[in-house]
Amino acid sequence: MSQIVVRMVKERLYTIHNADAFEWLRACPPRSIHAVVTDPPYGLLEYRPSEIAKMKLGRGGVWRLPPSFDGAKRRPLPRFTVLTEKDKHALRTFFLRFAELLYPALVPGAHVFVATNPLVSHLVYPSLIEMGFEPRGEVIRIVHRLRGGDRPKNAHDEFRDVSVLPKSCWEPWGLFRRPCEGRVQDNLRQWGTGGLRRISDEEPFRDLIQSLPTRKNEHEIAPHPSLKPQHFMRQIVRAALPLSRGVILDPFMGAGSTIAAAKAMGLRSIGVEIDPEYFTMAANVIPRLASLDVSEKSNGAAARLR
Ligand SMILES: C[S@@+](CC[C@H](N)C(=O)[O-])C[C@H]1O[C@@H](n2cnc3c(N)ncnc32)[C@H](O)[C@@H]1O
């Protein structure tokens, strides 16, 4: 492992590695990870060094500023509608490789939560299923974002009543499981996995979660272009370890929102990030993200949406 990891930070509840997730997984001891919560780059254009450089300069490339409608400064978002056949093939291959390397690293019954979007999820899920994962449905994060809903480019006036794509109001998270050994109860006893942690005695974990875009204060702490909100991530990591036992992995951790959420919930986790700048960001911001108050009260709008 030491040849693969460029840098490592180890704290009481988490360890983060600056490494390539694929190499890291290849060296990972078998049956050592109890859940995965991740938001992958899809092996596509947007996280290639050339595109990241253009995004940081604010010039061209796949990262675009969404149209401004209220004078507020917007963060760039990648365009997902530009996938060519070659891109689609690259995406399928990326997830086949990922699933193949991930499977042996997981204990039986381990759940895998994969963030995706409505335009690519159908390309992502078959690769995981082909490599032996059981599909366990999707968690839908209801979130109003700026993507979609626009009129045809350069013909806004001619087609005033037309949207090219529906305005995106949800984010699918694919949910998969490495098959259990025996019954779920046997697997829970042996490995501590196989199910999802309930919200309470009365409330099961649900596959529909009202959310908000990542809050401004979280973006100020961790200016990663794909930062996920703590309010949502904490609900996912909590569900991922049914007995709160074991280790959660985020192999594409970015600024570490999964790791921070796990720390906030008192759970153990491991993060892997290839980009040295984002790795340093994660090392600096995880404790601050983890200490944020993201209770219902402080997330008033999300609570009101219920
Ligand atoms: C969508 S972002 C994750 C953002 C994260 N959810 C957060 O809240 O900060 C995907 C991350 O995967 C990283 N990445 C891309 N290829 C990788 C690889 N082969 N190994 C590890 N990390 C990789 C990118 O640098 C990027 O930071």
The ligand as a Tripos MOL2 file, in Angstrom:
@<TRIPOS>MOLECULE
LIG
   27    29     1     0     0
SMALL
NO_CHARGES

@<TRIPOS>ATOM
      1 C1        -17.4520   14.1180   -7.8830 C.3       1 LIG1
      2 S1        -15.9950   14.3990   -7.0310 S.3       1 LIG1
      3 C2        -16.3730   13.9410   -5.3680 C.3       1 LIG1
      4 C3        -16.7470   15.1140   -4.5150 C.3       1 LIG1
      5 C4        -17.1180   14.7160   -3.0820 C.3       1 LIG1
      6 N1        -18.3800   14.0440   -3.0750 N.3       1 LIG1
      7 C5        -17.1760   15.9140   -2.1520 C.2       1 LIG1
      8 O1        -18.2470   16.1450   -1.5520 O.co2     1 LIG1
      9 O2        -16.1880   16.6380   -2.0510 O.co2     1 LIG1
     10 C6        -14.9870   13.0940   -7.5850 C.3       1 LIG1
     11 C7        -13.5560   13.1550   -7.0780 C.3       1 LIG1
     12 O3        -12.8790   11.9780   -7.5410 O.3       1 LIG1
     13 C8        -11.5280   12.3190   -7.7710 C.3       1 LIG1
     14 N2        -10.9450   11.2700   -8.6460 N.ar      1 LIG1
     15 C9        -11.0080   11.1620   -9.9940 C.ar      1 LIG1
     16 N3        -10.3810   10.0410  -10.4150 N.ar      1 LIG1
     17 C10        -9.9220    9.4230   -9.2910 C.ar      1 LIG1
     18 C11        -9.1890    8.2200   -9.0610 C.ar      1 LIG1
     19 N4         -8.8120    7.4200  -10.0620 N.pl3     1 LIG1
     20 N5         -8.8700    7.8980   -7.7860 N.ar      1 LIG1
     21 C12        -9.2400    8.6930   -6.7390 C.ar      1 LIG1
     22 N6         -9.9170    9.8510   -6.8980 N.ar      1 LIG1
     23 C13       -10.2680   10.2000   -8.1500 C.ar      1 LIG1
     24 C14       -11.6000   13.6980   -8.4100 C.3       1 LIG1
     25 O4        -10.3730   14.4060   -8.2760 O.3       1 LIG1
     26 C15       -12.7550   14.3390   -7.6100 C.3       1 LIG1
     27 O5        -12.2690   15.1030   -6.5230 O.3       1 LIG1
@<TRIPOS>BOND
     1     1     2 1
     2     2     3 1
     3     2    10 1
     4     3     4 1
     5     4     5 1
     6     5     6 1
     7     5     7 1
     8     7     8 2
     9     7     9 1
    10    10    11 1
    11    11    12 1
    12    11    26 1
    13    12    13 1
    14    13    14 1
    15    13    24 1
    16    14    15 ar
    17    14    23 ar
    18    15    16 ar
    19    16    17 ar
    20    17    18 ar
    21    17    23 ar
    22    18    19 1
    23    18    20 ar
    24    20    21 ar
    25    21    22 ar
    26    22    23 ar
    27    24    25 1
    28    24    26 1
    29    26    27 1
@<TRIPOS>SUBSTRUCTURE
     1 LIG1         1 GROUP 0 **** ****
